[in-house]
């Protein structure tokens, strides 16, 4: 749901932390619970944020 909202608001996002703005994704990255879908974007203060979900 949040990912759709980022798209609807035209917030630049990326499938990896080093390519925010490529508007691709979500990507798959390893986290504490295994592989999960991830999307990265910057908040209005330019802090890098990550959304990660697990199946």
N, C-alpha and C positions, 0 to 999 in steps of 0.2 A: 504494500500500500504506500509506504513512504517513497519507494523508488519511483512509482508512478507519479507521485506528487512532484518529485524533483524534475521529472521529464515535463510534466504539464507547466511547471514554472520556468522552464528553460534554464535550470541551474546546470552549469557545466559539471560533468562527472566523469569518472574513469573506471576502468576495470582493474587498475593497479594504482598504488599510491604515487608512482612516478609518472603517470600519464593522465592526471586529472585534466579533463577538457577534451579527451578524445571521444567522449560520448558513446563509448562502447561498454558493454557489460550487461549484467554483472559478470565479474571474473570468478575464478575458483582459486582460493588460496588456503593454505594450511593454517589452522588456528588451534586453540587449546582443545577443541572437541573433534579435531580432524578437519577434513576439507569442508569448506563452506562457501556459499556465494557471497561475494563482496562487491561493494561499490564505494568509491571514495569521492569526496567533494569538499569544498571549502565553505566554512560559514562566513557570515558578513564581516567578521573580524579577521578573516584569512587563516583560521585554524583548520587544519586538515582533519576531517571527520571520516569515519569508516562505518558502514553498515554491513554487518555480517550475519547471515542466517545459516542454520543447519537444518538438514532434513530430519 
